[in-house]
């Protein structure tokens, strides 16, 4: 359960960072891009948490 929580948190933060970089500086646009960026960051977050980083 802790790994799953850590994976979601890391992917969420990564998704926010990616969304702010690739979308216009409009909060509505960033929130529209965030779910896609979150889903894209999940494999990387899983890998990072699995490795213990």
mmCIF entry with sequence, helices, sheets and N, C-alpha, C, O atoms, coordinates in Angstrom:
data_MODEL
# 
_entry.id   MODEL 
# 
_entity.id                         1 
_entity.type                       polymer 
_entity.pdbx_number_of_molecules   1 
# 
_entity_poly.entity_id                      1 
_entity_poly.type                           'polypeptide(L)' 
_entity_poly.nstd_linkage                   no 
_entity_poly.nstd_monomer                   no 
_entity_poly.pdbx_seq_one_letter_code       
;(UNK)(UNK)(UNK)(UNK)(UNK)(UNK)(UNK)(UNK)(UNK)(UNK)(UNK)(UNK)(UNK)(UNK)(UNK)(UNK)
(UNK)(UNK)(UNK)(UNK)(UNK)(UNK)(UNK)(UNK)(UNK)(UNK)(UNK)(UNK)(UNK)(UNK)(UNK)(UNK)
(UNK)(UNK)(UNK)(UNK)(UNK)(UNK)(UNK)(UNK)(UNK)(UNK)(UNK)(UNK)(UNK)(UNK)(UNK)(UNK)
(UNK)(UNK)(UNK)(UNK)(UNK)
;
_entity_poly.pdbx_seq_one_letter_code_can   XXXXXXXXXXXXXXXXXXXXXXXXXXXXXXXXXXXXXXXXXXXXXXXXXXXXX 
_entity_poly.pdbx_strand_id                 A 
# 
loop_
_entity_poly_seq.entity_id 
_entity_poly_seq.num 
_entity_poly_seq.mon_id 
_entity_poly_seq.hetero 
1 1  UNK n 
1 2  UNK n 
1 3  UNK n 
1 4  UNK n 
1 5  UNK n 
1 6  UNK n 
1 7  UNK n 
1 8  UNK n 
1 9  UNK n 
1 10 UNK n 
1 11 UNK n 
1 12 UNK n 
1 13 UNK n 
1 14 UNK n 
1 15 UNK n 
1 16 UNK n 
1 17 UNK n 
1 18 UNK n 
1 19 UNK n 
1 20 UNK n 
1 21 UNK n 
1 22 UNK n 
1 23 UNK n 
1 24 UNK n 
1 25 UNK n 
1 26 UNK n 
1 27 UNK n 
1 28 UNK n 
1 29 UNK n 
1 30 UNK n 
1 31 UNK n 
1 32 UNK n 
1 33 UNK n 
1 34 UNK n 
1 35 UNK n 
1 36 UNK n 
1 37 UNK n 
1 38 UNK n 
1 39 UNK n 
1 40 UNK n 
1 41 UNK n 
1 42 UNK n 
1 43 UNK n 
1 44 UNK n 
1 45 UNK n 
1 46 UNK n 
1 47 UNK n 
1 48 UNK n 
1 49 UNK n 
1 50 UNK n 
1 51 UNK n 
1 52 UNK n 
1 53 UNK n 
# 
_struct_asym.id          A 
_struct_asym.entity_id   1 
# 
loop_
_struct_conf.conf_type_id 
_struct_conf.id 
_struct_conf.pdbx_PDB_helix_id 
_struct_conf.beg_label_comp_id 
_struct_conf.beg_label_asym_id 
_struct_conf.beg_label_seq_id 
_struct_conf.pdbx_beg_PDB_ins_code 
_struct_conf.end_label_comp_id 
_struct_conf.end_label_asym_id 
_struct_conf.end_label_seq_id 
_struct_conf.pdbx_end_PDB_ins_code 
_struct_conf.beg_auth_comp_id 
_struct_conf.beg_auth_asym_id 
_struct_conf.beg_auth_seq_id 
_struct_conf.end_auth_comp_id 
_struct_conf.end_auth_asym_id 
_struct_conf.end_auth_seq_id 
_struct_conf.pdbx_PDB_helix_class 
_struct_conf.details 
_struct_conf.pdbx_PDB_helix_length 
HELX_P HELX_P1 AA1 UNK A 2  ? UNK A 22 ? UNK A 2  UNK A 22 1 ? 21 
HELX_P HELX_P2 AA2 UNK A 27 ? UNK A 51 ? UNK A 27 UNK A 51 1 ? 25 
# 
_struct_conf_type.id          HELX_P 
_struct_conf_type.criteria    ? 
_struct_conf_type.reference   ? 
# 
loop_
_atom_site.group_PDB 
_atom_site.id 
_atom_site.type_symbol 
_atom_site.label_atom_id 
_atom_site.label_alt_id 
_atom_site.label_comp_id 
_atom_site.label_asym_id 
_atom_site.label_entity_id 
_atom_site.label_seq_id 
_atom_site.pdbx_PDB_ins_code 
_atom_site.Cartn_x 
_atom_site.Cartn_y 
_atom_site.Cartn_z 
_atom_site.occupancy 
_atom_site.B_iso_or_equiv 
_atom_site.pdbx_formal_charge 
_atom_site.auth_seq_id 
_atom_site.auth_comp_id 
_atom_site.auth_asym_id 
_atom_site.auth_atom_id 
_atom_site.pdbx_PDB_model_num 
ATOM 1   N N  . UNK A 1 1  ? 0.815  -1.189 0.000   1.00 0.00 ? 1  UNK A N  1 
ATOM 2   C CA . UNK A 1 1  ? 0.000  0.000  0.000   1.00 0.00 ? 1  UNK A CA 1 
ATOM 3   C C  . UNK A 1 1  ? 0.869  1.267  0.000   1.00 0.00 ? 1  UNK A C  1 
ATOM 4   O O  . UNK A 1 1  ? 0.522  2.266  -0.631  1.00 0.00 ? 1  UNK A O  1 
ATOM 5   N N  . UNK A 1 2  ? 1.988  1.215  0.705   1.00 0.00 ? 2  UNK A N  1 
ATOM 6   C CA . UNK A 1 2  ? 2.862  2.388  0.756   1.00 0.00 ? 2  UNK A CA 1 
ATOM 7   C C  . UNK A 1 2  ? 3.504  2.659  -0.601  1.00 0.00 ? 2  UNK A C  1 
ATOM 8   O O  . UNK A 1 2  ? 3.672  3.815  -0.989  1.00 0.00 ? 2  UNK A O  1 
ATOM 9   N N  . UNK A 1 3  ? 3.863  1.603  -1.321  1.00 0.00 ? 3  UNK A N  1 
ATOM 10  C CA . UNK A 1 3  ? 4.450  1.797  -2.652  1.00 0.00 ? 3  UNK A CA 1 
ATOM 11  C C  . UNK A 1 3  ? 3.443  2.406  -3.609  1.00 0.00 ? 3  UNK A C  1 
ATOM 12  O O  . UNK A 1 3  ? 3.780  3.280  -4.408  1.00 0.00 ? 3  UNK A O  1 
ATOM 13  N N  . UNK A 1 4  ? 2.204  1.940  -3.524  1.00 0.00 ? 4  UNK A N  1 
ATOM 14  C CA . UNK A 1 4  ? 1.160  2.481  -4.406  1.00 0.00 ? 4  UNK A CA 1 
ATOM 15  C C  . UNK A 1 4  ? 0.929  3.954  -4.114  1.00 0.00 ? 4  UNK A C  1 
ATOM 16  O O  . UNK A 1 4  ? 0.790  4.759  -5.035  1.00 0.00 ? 4  UNK A O  1 
ATOM 17  N N  . UNK A 1 5  ? 0.887  4.307  -2.841  1.00 0.00 ? 5  UNK A N  1 
ATOM 18  C CA . UNK A 1 5  ? 0.696  5.707  -2.463  1.00 0.00 ? 5  UNK A CA 1 
ATOM 19  C C  . UNK A 1 5  ? 1.869  6.557  -2.937  1.00 0.00 ? 5  UNK A C  1 
ATOM 20  O O  . UNK A 1 5  ? 1.673  7.643  -3.482  1.00 0.00 ? 5  UNK A O  1 
ATOM 21  N N  . UNK A 1 6  ? 3.070  6.069  -2.730  1.00 0.00 ? 6  UNK A N  1 
ATOM 22  C CA . UNK A 1 6  ? 4.252  6.814  -3.168  1.00 0.00 ? 6  UNK A CA 1 
ATOM 23  C C  . UNK A 1 6  ? 4.270  6.961  -4.684  1.00 0.00 ? 6  UNK A C  1 
ATOM 24  O O  . UNK A 1 6  ? 4.656  8.011  -5.199  1.00 0.00 ? 6  UNK A O  1 
ATOM 25  N N  . UNK A 1 7  ? 3.857  5.923  -5.402  1.00 0.00 ? 7  UNK A N  1 
ATOM 26  C CA . UNK A 1 7  ? 3.821  5.993  -6.865  1.00 0.00 ? 7  UNK A CA 1 
ATOM 27  C C  . UNK A 1 7  ? 2.845  7.052  -7.336  1.00 0.00 ? 7  UNK A C  1 
ATOM 28  O O  . UNK A 1 7  ? 3.156  7.826  -8.241  1.00 0.00 ? 7  UNK A O  1 
ATOM 29  N N  . UNK A 1 8  ? 1.662  7.094  -6.729  1.00 0.00 ? 8  UNK A N  1 
ATOM 30  C CA . UNK A 1 8  ? 0.651  8.083  -7.116  1.00 0.00 ? 8  UNK A CA 1 
ATOM 31  C C  . UNK A 1 8  ? 1.127  9.497  -6.790  1.00 0.00 ? 8  UNK A C  1 
ATOM 32  O O  . UNK A 1 8  ? 0.909  10.419 -7.576  1.00 0.00 ? 8  UNK A O  1 
ATOM 33  N N  . UNK A 1 9  ? 1.770  9.673  -5.647  1.00 0.00 ? 9  UNK A N  1 
ATOM 34  C CA . UNK A 1 9  ? 2.260  11.005 -5.266  1.00 0.00 ? 9  UNK A CA 1 
ATOM 35  C C  . UNK A 1 9  ? 3.355  11.469 -6.223  1.00 0.00 ? 9  UNK A C  1 
ATOM 36  O O  . UNK A 1 9  ? 3.333  12.611 -6.682  1.00 0.00 ? 9  UNK A O  1 
ATOM 37  N N  . UNK A 1 10 ? 4.303  10.598 -6.524  1.00 0.00 ? 10 UNK A N  1 
ATOM 38  C CA . UNK A 1 10 ? 5.390  10.972 -7.432  1.00 0.00 ? 10 UNK A CA 1 
ATOM 39  C C  . UNK A 1 10 ? 4.843  11.266 -8.824  1.00 0.00 ? 10 UNK A C  1 
ATOM 40  O O  . UNK A 1 10 ? 5.260  12.232 -9.463  1.00 0.00 ? 10 UNK A O  1 
ATOM 41  N N  . UNK A 1 11 ? 3.912  10.438 -9.298  1.00 0.00 ? 11 UNK A N  1 
ATOM 42  C CA . UNK A 1 11 ? 3.318  10.672 -10.620 1.00 0.00 ? 11 UNK A CA 1 
ATOM 43  C C  . UNK A 1 11 ? 2.494  11.959 -10.627 1.00 0.00 ? 11 UNK A C  1 
ATOM 44  O O  . UNK A 1 11 ? 2.474  12.675 -11.627 1.00 0.00 ? 11 UNK A O  1 
ATOM 45  N N  . UNK A 1 12 ? 1.817  12.255 -9.522  1.00 0.00 ? 12 UNK A N  1 
ATOM 46  C CA . UNK A 1 12 ? 1.035  13.490 -9.447  1.00 0.00 ? 12 UNK A CA 1 
ATOM 47  C C  . UNK A 1 12 ? 1.907  14.727 -9.519  1.00 0.00 ? 12 UNK A C  1 
ATOM 48  O O  . UNK A 1 12 ? 1.597  15.674 -10.241 1.00 0.00 ? 12 UNK A O  1 
ATOM 49  N N  . UNK A 1 13 ? 2.991  14.718 -8.771  1.00 0.00 ? 13 UNK A N  1 
ATOM 50  C CA . UNK A 1 13 ? 3.908  15.861 -8.798  1.00 0.00 ? 13 UNK A CA 1 
ATOM 51  C C  . UNK A 1 13 ? 4.584  15.968 -10.165 1.00 0.00 ? 13 UNK A C  1 
ATOM 52  O O  . UNK A 1 13 ? 4.741  17.062 -10.707 1.00 0.00 ? 13 UNK A O  1 
ATOM 53  N N  . UNK A 1 14 ? 4.981  14.826 -10.709 1.00 0.00 ? 14 UNK A N  1 
ATOM 54  C CA . UNK A 1 14 ? 5.579  14.836 -12.045 1.00 0.00 ? 14 UNK A CA 1 
ATOM 55  C C  . UNK A 1 14 ? 4.600  15.310 -13.103 1.00 0.00 ? 14 UNK A C  1 
ATOM 56  O O  . UNK A 1 14 ? 4.977  16.039 -14.021 1.00 0.00 ? 14 UNK A O  1 
ATOM 57  N N  . UNK A 1 15 ? 3.345  14.900 -12.979 1.00 0.00 ? 15 UNK A N  1 
ATOM 58  C CA . UNK A 1 15 ? 2.324  15.344 -13.926 1.00 0.00 ? 15 UNK A CA 1 
ATOM 59  C C  . UNK A 1 15 ? 2.089  16.835 -13.857 1.00 0.00 ? 15 UNK A C  1 
ATOM 60  O O  . UNK A 1 15 ? 1.890  17.485 -14.884 1.00 0.00 ? 15 UNK A O  1 
ATOM 61  N N  . UNK A 1 16 ? 2.110  17.385 -12.652 1.00 0.00 ? 16 UNK A N  1 
ATOM 62  C CA . UNK A 1 16 ? 1.961  18.838 -12.515 1.00 0.00 ? 16 UNK A CA 1 
ATOM 63  C C  . UNK A 1 16 ? 3.145  19.571 -13.141 1.00 0.00 ? 16 UNK A C  1 
ATOM 64  O O  . UNK A 1 16 ? 2.970  20.592 -13.806 1.00 0.00 ? 16 UNK A O  1 
ATOM 65  N N  . UNK A 1 17 ? 4.340  19.048 -12.925 1.00 0.00 ? 17 UNK A N  1 
ATOM 66  C CA . UNK A 1 17 ? 5.528  19.684 -13.500 1.00 0.00 ? 17 UNK A CA 1 
ATOM 67  C C  . UNK A 1 17 ? 5.501  19.621 -15.024 1.00 0.00 ? 17 UNK A C  1 
ATOM 68  O O  . UNK A 1 17 ? 5.768  20.618 -15.695 1.00 0.00 ? 17 UNK A O  1 
ATOM 69  N N  . UNK A 1 18 ? 5.181  18.459 -15.564 1.00 0.00 ? 18 UNK A N  1 
ATOM 70  C CA . UNK A 1 18 ? 5.125  18.317 -17.026 1.00 0.00 ? 18 UNK A CA 1 
ATOM 71  C C  . UNK A 1 18 ? 4.002  19.174 -17.596 1.00 0.00 ? 18 UNK A C  1 
ATOM 72  O O  . UNK A 1 18 ? 4.177  19.827 -18.624 1.00 0.00 ? 18 UNK A O  1 
ATOM 73  N N  . UNK A 1 19 ? 2.853  19.173 -16.933 1.00 0.00 ? 19 UNK A N  1 
ATOM 74  C CA . UNK A 1 19 ? 1.731  19.978 -17.407 1.00 0.00 ? 19 UNK A CA 1 
ATOM 75  C C  . UNK A 1 19 ? 2.046  21.457 -17.436 1.00 0.00 ? 19 UNK A C  1 
ATOM 76  O O  . UNK A 1 19 ? 1.625  22.167 -18.349 1.00 0.00 ? 19 UNK A O  1 
ATOM 77  N N  . UNK A 1 20 ? 2.778  21.923 -16.451 1.00 0.00 ? 20 UNK A N  1 
ATOM 78  C CA . UNK A 1 20 ? 3.122  23.348 -16.436 1.00 0.00 ? 20 UNK A CA 1 
ATOM 79  C C  . UNK A 1 20 ? 4.160  23.694 -17.503 1.00 0.00 ? 20 UNK A C  1 
ATOM 80  O O  . UNK A 1 20 ? 4.241  24.843 -17.937 1.00 0.00 ? 20 UNK A O  1 
ATOM 81  N N  . UNK A 1 21 ? 4.946  22.718 -17.923 1.00 0.00 ? 21 UNK A N  1 
ATOM 82  C CA . UNK A 1 21 ? 5.960  22.972 -18.954 1.00 0.00 ? 21 UNK A CA 1 
ATOM 83  C C  . UNK A 1 21 ? 5.404  22.904 -20.371 1.00 0.00 ? 21 UNK A C  1 
ATOM 84  O O  . UNK A 1 21 ? 5.857  23.647 -21.242 1.00 0.00 ? 21 UNK A O  1 
ATOM 85  N N  . UNK A 1 22 ? 4.437  22.032 -20.618 1.00 0.00 ? 22 UNK A N  1 
ATOM 86  C CA . UNK A 1 22 ? 3.977  21.814 -21.993 1.00 0.00 ? 22 UNK A CA 1 
ATOM 87  C C  . UNK A 1 22 ? 2.676  22.523 -22.330 1.00 0.00 ? 22 UNK A C  1 
ATOM 88  O O  . UNK A 1 22 ? 2.292  22.567 -23.499 1.00 0.00 ? 22 UNK A O  1 
ATOM 89  N N  . UNK A 1 23 ? 1.993  23.076 -21.348 1.00 0.00 ? 23 UNK A N  1 
ATOM 90  C CA . UNK A 1 23 ? 0.721  23.748 -21.632 1.00 0.00 ? 23 UNK A CA 1 
ATOM 91  C C  . UNK A 1 23 ? 0.882  25.257 -21.473 1.00 0.00 ? 23 UNK A C  1 
ATOM 92  O O  . UNK A 1 23 ? 1.843  25.721 -20.859 1.00 0.00 ? 23 UNK A O  1 
ATOM 93  N N  . UNK A 1 24 ? -0.057 26.019 -22.024 1.00 0.00 ? 24 UNK A N  1 
ATOM 94  C CA . UNK A 1 24 ? -0.005 27.474 -21.845 1.00 0.00 ? 24 UNK A CA 1 
ATOM 95  C C  . UNK A 1 24 ? -0.120 27.846 -20.361 1.00 0.00 ? 24 UNK A C  1 
ATOM 96  O O  . UNK A 1 24 ? -0.598 27.042 -19.561 1.00 0.00 ? 24 UNK A O  1 
ATOM 97  N N  . UNK A 1 25 ? 0.310  29.047 -19.992 1.00 0.00 ? 25 UNK A N  1 
ATOM 98  C CA . UNK A 1 25 ? 0.290  29.442 -18.579 1.00 0.00 ? 25 UNK A CA 1 
ATOM 99  C C  . UNK A 1 25 ? -1.110 29.808 -18.083 1.00 0.00 ? 25 UNK A C  1 
ATOM 100 O O  . UNK A 1 25 ? -1.289 30.813 -17.395 1.00 0.00 ? 25 UNK A O  1 
ATOM 101 N N  . UNK A 1 26 ? -2.076 29.004 -18.428 1.00 0.00 ? 26 UNK A N  1 
ATOM 102 C CA . UNK A 1 26 ? -3.456 29.201 -18.016 1.00 0.00 ? 26 UNK A CA 1 
ATOM 103 C C  . UNK A 1 26 ? -3.837 28.034 -17.101 1.00 0.00 ? 26 UNK A C  1 
ATOM 104 O O  . UNK A 1 26 ? -3.701 26.880 -17.508 1.00 0.00 ? 26 UNK A O  1 
ATOM 105 N N  . UNK A 1 27 ? -4.306 28.296 -15.887 1.00 0.00 ? 27 UNK A N  1 
ATOM 106 C CA . UNK A 1 27 ? -4.628 27.199 -14.966 1.00 0.00 ? 27 UNK A CA 1 
ATOM 107 C C  . UNK A 1 27 ? -5.622 26.194 -15.542 1.00 0.00 ? 27 UNK A C  1 
ATOM 108 O O  . UNK A 1 27 ? -5.504 24.997 -15.279 1.00 0.00 ? 27 UNK A O  1 
ATOM 109 N N  . UNK A 1 28 ? -6.589 26.652 -16.314 1.00 0.00 ? 28 UNK A N  1 
ATOM 110 C CA . UNK A 1 28 ? -7.564 25.727 -16.899 1.00 0.00 ? 28 UNK A CA 1 
ATOM 111 C C  . UNK A 1 28 ? -6.882 24.788 -17.896 1.00 0.00 ? 28 UNK A C  1 
ATOM 112 O O  . UNK A 1 28 ? -7.198 23.599 -17.939 1.00 0.00 ? 28 UNK A O  1 
ATOM 113 N N  . UNK A 1 29 ? -5.966 25.304 -18.685 1.00 0.00 ? 29 UNK A N  1 
ATOM 114 C CA . UNK A 1 29 ? -5.231 24.463 -19.638 1.00 0.00 ? 29 UNK A CA 1 
ATOM 115 C C  . UNK A 1 29 ? -4.335 23.467 -18.910 1.00 0.00 ? 29 UNK A C  1 
ATOM 116 O O  . UNK A 1 29 ? -4.231 22.308 -19.312 1.00 0.00 ? 29 UNK A O  1 
ATOM 117 N N  . UNK A 1 30 ? -3.700 23.914 -17.857 1.00 0.00 ? 30 UNK A N  1 
ATOM 118 C CA . UNK A 1 30 ? -2.830 23.021 -17.101 1.00 0.00 ? 30 UNK A CA 1 
ATOM 119 C C  . UNK A 1 30 ? -3.626 21.898 -16.456 1.00 0.00 ? 30 UNK A C  1 
ATOM 120 O O  . UNK A 1 30 ? -3.157 20.761 -16.407 1.00 0.00 ? 30 UNK A O  1 
ATOM 121 N N  . UNK A 1 31 ? -4.822 22.198 -15.961 1.00 0.00 ? 31 UNK A N  1 
ATOM 122 C CA . UNK A 1 31 ? -5.657 21.153 -15.373 1.00 0.00 ? 31 UNK A CA 1 
ATOM 123 C C  . UNK A 1 31 ? -6.197 20.203 -16.432 1.00 0.00 ? 31 UNK A C  1 
ATOM 124 O O  . UNK A 1 31 ? -6.492 19.046 -16.131 1.00 0.00 ? 31 UNK A O  1 
ATOM 125 N N  . UNK A 1 32 ? -6.330 20.673 -17.659 1.00 0.00 ? 32 UNK A N  1 
ATOM 126 C CA . UNK A 1 32 ? -6.769 19.801 -18.748 1.00 0.00 ? 32 UNK A CA 1 
ATOM 127 C C  . UNK A 1 32 ? -5.655 18.840 -19.154 1.00 0.00 ? 32 UNK A C  1 
ATOM 128 O O  . UNK A 1 32 ? -5.925 17.686 -19.487 1.00 0.00 ? 32 UNK A O  1 
ATOM 129 N N  . UNK A 1 33 ? -4.427 19.296 -19.130 1.00 0.00 ? 33 UNK A N  1 
ATOM 130 C CA . UNK A 1 33 ? -3.282 18.477 -19.532 1.00 0.00 ? 33 UNK A CA 1 
ATOM 131 C C  . UNK A 1 33 ? -2.849 17.542 -18.408 1.00 0.00 ? 33 UNK A C  1 
ATOM 132 O O  . UNK A 1 33 ? -2.264 16.493 -18.678 1.00 0.00 ? 33 UNK A O  1 
ATOM 133 N N  . UNK A 1 34 ? -3.120 17.897 -17.166 1.00 0.00 ? 34 UNK A N  1 
ATOM 134 C CA . UNK A 1 34 ? -2.612 17.134 -16.025 1.00 0.00 ? 34 UNK A CA 1 
ATOM 135 C C  . UNK A 1 34 ? -2.987 15.653 -16.043 1.00 0.00 ? 34 UNK A C  1 
ATOM 136 O O  . UNK A 1 34 ? -2.105 14.830 -15.797 1.00 0.00 ? 34 UNK A O  1 
ATOM 137 N N  . UNK A 1 35 ? -4.235 15.253 -16.318 1.00 0.00 ? 35 UNK A N  1 
ATOM 138 C CA . UNK A 1 35 ? -4.527 13.805 -16.306 1.00 0.00 ? 35 UNK A CA 1 
ATOM 139 C C  . UNK A 1 35 ? -3.709 13.014 -17.327 1.00 0.00 ? 35 UNK A C  1 
ATOM 140 O O  . UNK A 1 35 ? -3.310 11.880 -17.062 1.00 0.00 ? 35 UNK A O  1 
ATOM 141 N N  . UNK A 1 36 ? -3.465 13.607 -18.480 1.00 0.00 ? 36 UNK A N  1 
ATOM 142 C CA . UNK A 1 36 ? -2.667 12.927 -19.504 1.00 0.00 ? 36 UNK A CA 1 
ATOM 143 C C  . UNK A 1 36 ? -1.211 12.829 -19.045 1.00 0.00 ? 36 UNK A C  1 
ATOM 144 O O  . UNK A 1 36 ? -0.577 11.785 -19.190 1.00 0.00 ? 36 UNK A O  1 
ATOM 145 N N  . UNK A 1 37 ? -0.694 13.916 -18.496 1.00 0.00 ? 37 UNK A N  1 
ATOM 146 C CA . UNK A 1 37 ? 0.685  13.909 -17.997 1.00 0.00 ? 37 UNK A CA 1 
ATOM 147 C C  . UNK A 1 37 ? 0.825  12.959 -16.811 1.00 0.00 ? 37 UNK A C  1 
ATOM 148 O O  . UNK A 1 37 ? 1.846  12.285 -16.678 1.00 0.00 ? 37 UNK A O  1 
ATOM 149 N N  . UNK A 1 38 ? -0.188 12.899 -15.948 1.00 0.00 ? 38 UNK A N  1 
ATOM 150 C CA . UNK A 1 38 ? -0.183 11.980 -14.808 1.00 0.00 ? 38 UNK A CA 1 
ATOM 151 C C  . UNK A 1 38 ? -0.100 10.536 -15.292 1.00 0.00 ? 38 UNK A C  1 
ATOM 152 O O  . UNK A 1 38 ? 0.701  9.749  -14.788 1.00 0.00 ? 38 UNK A O  1 
ATOM 153 N N  . UNK A 1 39 ? -0.931 10.196 -16.269 1.00 0.00 ? 39 UNK A N  1 
ATOM 154 C CA . UNK A 1 39 ? -0.914 8.831  -16.808 1.00 0.00 ? 39 UNK A CA 1 
ATOM 155 C C  . UNK A 1 39 ? 0.424  8.520  -17.467 1.00 0.00 ? 39 UNK A C  1 
ATOM 156 O O  . UNK A 1 39 ? 0.916  7.395  -17.380 1.00 0.00 ? 39 UNK A O  1 
ATOM 157 N N  . UNK A 1 40 ? 1.005  9.505  -18.121 1.00 0.00 ? 40 UNK A N  1 
ATOM 158 C CA . UNK A 1 40 ? 2.311  9.300  -18.736 1.00 0.00 ? 40 UNK A CA 1 
ATOM 159 C C  . UNK A 1 40 ? 3.432  9.160  -17.722 1.00 0.00 ? 40 UNK A C  1 
ATOM 160 O O  . UNK A 1 40 ? 4.425  8.482  -17.987 1.00 0.00 ? 40 UNK A O  1 
ATOM 161 N N  . UNK A 1 41 ? 3.286  9.792  -16.566 1.00 0.00 ? 41 UNK A N  1 
ATOM 162 C CA . UNK A 1 41 ? 4.318  9.737  -15.531 1.00 0.00 ? 41 UNK A CA 1 
ATOM 163 C C  . UNK A 1 41 ? 4.206  8.500  -14.638 1.00 0.00 ? 41 UNK A C  1 
ATOM 164 O O  . UNK A 1 41 ? 5.144  8.189  -13.904 1.00 0.00 ? 41 UNK A O  1 
ATOM 165 N N  . UNK A 1 42 ? 3.087  7.794  -14.687 1.00 0.00 ? 42 UNK A N  1 
ATOM 166 C CA . UNK A 1 42 ? 2.916  6.630  -13.816 1.00 0.00 ? 42 UNK A CA 1 
ATOM 167 C C  . UNK A 1 42 ? 3.995  5.556  -14.008 1.00 0.00 ? 42 UNK A C  1 
ATOM 168 O O  . UNK A 1 42 ? 4.531  5.069  -13.013 1.00 0.00 ? 42 UNK A O  1 
ATOM 169 N N  . UNK A 1 43 ? 4.335  5.167  -15.238 1.00 0.00 ? 43 UNK A N  1 
ATOM 170 C CA . UNK A 1 43 ? 5.389  4.145  -15.365 1.00 0.00 ? 43 UNK A CA 1 
ATOM 171 C C  . UNK A 1 43 ? 6.734  4.599  -14.795 1.00 0.00 ? 43 UNK A C  1 
ATOM 172 O O  . UNK A 1 43 ? 7.429  3.818  -14.146 1.00 0.00 ? 43 UNK A O  1 
ATOM 173 N N  . UNK A 1 44 ? 7.098  5.850  -15.037 1.00 0.00 ? 44 UNK A N  1 
ATOM 174 C CA . UNK A 1 44 ? 8.356  6.369  -14.494 1.00 0.00 ? 44 UNK A CA 1 
ATOM 175 C C  . UNK A 1 44 ? 8.305  6.426  -12.966 1.00 0.00 ? 44 UNK A C  1 
ATOM 176 O O  . UNK A 1 44 ? 9.276  6.072  -12.298 1.00 0.00 ? 44 UNK A O  1 
ATOM 177 N N  . UNK A 1 45 ? 7.188  6.865  -12.423 1.00 0.00 ? 45 UNK A N  1 
ATOM 178 C CA . UNK A 1 45 ? 7.042  6.926  -10.969 1.00 0.00 ? 45 UNK A CA 1 
ATOM 179 C C  . UNK A 1 45 ? 7.109  5.532  -10.361 1.00 0.00 ? 45 UNK A C  1 
ATOM 180 O O  . UNK A 1 45 ? 7.737  5.336  -9.321  1.00 0.00 ? 45 UNK A O  1 
ATOM 181 N N  . UNK A 1 46 ? 6.469  4.568  -11.002 1.00 0.00 ? 46 UNK A N  1 
ATOM 182 C CA . UNK A 1 46 ? 6.522  3.183  -10.515 1.00 0.00 ? 46 UNK A CA 1 
ATOM 183 C C  . UNK A 1 46 ? 7.962  2.682  -10.501 1.00 0.00 ? 46 UNK A C  1 
ATOM 184 O O  . UNK A 1 46 ? 8.401  2.045  -9.543  1.00 0.00 ? 46 UNK A O  1 
ATOM 185 N N  . UNK A 1 47 ? 8.689  2.977  -11.573 1.00 0.00 ? 47 UNK A N  1 
ATOM 186 C CA . UNK A 1 47 ? 10.075 2.547  -11.658 1.00 0.00 ? 47 UNK A CA 1 
ATOM 187 C C  . UNK A 1 47 ? 10.922 3.201  -10.566 1.00 0.00 ? 47 UNK A C  1 
ATOM 188 O O  . UNK A 1 47 ? 11.743 2.540  -9.929  1.00 0.00 ? 47 UNK A O  1 
ATOM 189 N N  . UNK A 1 48 ? 10.715 4.518  -10.351 1.00 0.00 ? 48 UNK A N  1 
ATOM 190 C CA . UNK A 1 48 ? 11.488 5.221  -9.318  1.00 0.00 ? 48 UNK A CA 1 
ATOM 191 C C  . UNK A 1 48 ? 11.191 4.681  -7.925  1.00 0.00 ? 48 UNK A C  1 
ATOM 192 O O  . UNK A 1 48 ? 12.108 4.475  -7.130  1.00 0.00 ? 48 UNK A O  1 
ATOM 193 N N  . UNK A 1 49 ? 9.919  4.450  -7.626  1.00 0.00 ? 49 UNK A N  1 
ATOM 194 C CA . UNK A 1 49 ? 9.549  3.943  -6.301  1.00 0.00 ? 49 UNK A CA 1 
ATOM 195 C C  . UNK A 1 49 ? 10.056 2.516  -6.128  1.00 0.00 ? 49 UNK A C  1 
ATOM 196 O O  . UNK A 1 49 ? 10.507 2.142  -5.046  1.00 0.00 ? 49 UNK A O  1 
ATOM 197 N N  . UNK A 1 50 ? 9.982  1.738  -7.168  1.00 0.00 ? 50 UNK A N  1 
ATOM 198 C CA . UNK A 1 50 ? 10.441 0.349  -7.107  1.00 0.00 ? 50 UNK A CA 1 
ATOM 199 C C  . UNK A 1 50 ? 11.947 0.278  -6.834  1.00 0.00 ? 50 UNK A C  1 
ATOM 200 O O  . UNK A 1 50 ? 12.413 -0.613 -6.124  1.00 0.00 ? 50 UNK A O  1 
ATOM 201 N N  . UNK A 1 51 ? 12.699 1.217  -7.397  1.00 0.00 ? 51 UNK A N  1 
ATOM 202 C CA . UNK A 1 51 ? 14.148 1.248  -7.183  1.00 0.00 ? 51 UNK A CA 1 
ATOM 203 C C  . UNK A 1 51 ? 14.515 1.833  -5.827  1.00 0.00 ? 51 UNK A C  1 
ATOM 204 O O  . UNK A 1 51 ? 15.664 1.723  -5.400  1.00 0.00 ? 51 UNK A O  1 
ATOM 205 N N  . UNK A 1 52 ? 13.557 2.452  -5.142  1.00 0.00 ? 52 UNK A N  1 
ATOM 206 C CA . UNK A 1 52 ? 13.823 2.980  -3.817  1.00 0.00 ? 52 UNK A CA 1 
ATOM 207 C C  . UNK A 1 52 ? 14.307 4.407  -3.793  1.00 0.00 ? 52 UNK A C  1 
ATOM 208 O O  . UNK A 1 52 ? 14.945 4.823  -2.826  1.00 0.00 ? 52 UNK A O  1 
ATOM 209 N N  . UNK A 1 53 ? 14.024 5.169  -4.828  1.00 0.00 ? 53 UNK A N  1 
ATOM 210 C CA . UNK A 1 53 ? 14.481 6.559  -4.875  1.00 0.00 ? 53 UNK A CA 1 
ATOM 211 C C  . UNK A 1 53 ? 13.485 7.470  -4.236  1.00 0.00 ? 53 UNK A C  1 
ATOM 212 O O  . UNK A 1 53 ? 13.702 8.681  -4.182  1.00 0.00 ? 53 UNK A O  1 
# 
